Amino acid sequence: MEREMITLPVEEWEEMKGRVAALERQVMAIRLRDTDFLTVAEACELLRVSRTTLWRYRQEGKIHTRVIAGKMVISKTEVQEAINRGLI
């Protein structure tokens, strides 16, 4: 593979570095956010309940789901709080 060298003004280079850094921060935030949530299957496994039981918990307001990037997820913190309060 042949390498090519491109020259550009320092200001443009600094702007590109800033954009890349901003993208890295956004990706990290998304990764951290995703790890704070459980999929429905993961929540069922953690709680040792069926999808139907999890659906009933949602209907009863014991836990709440959110849709992130087209996936239904449940906050790990919220599940732990519901367990601690004896709701589930």
Beta strands, then each sheet from edge to edge (+ up, - down):
strand 1: 37-39
strand 2: 65-68
strand 3: 71-75
sheet 1: 1+ 3- 2+
end
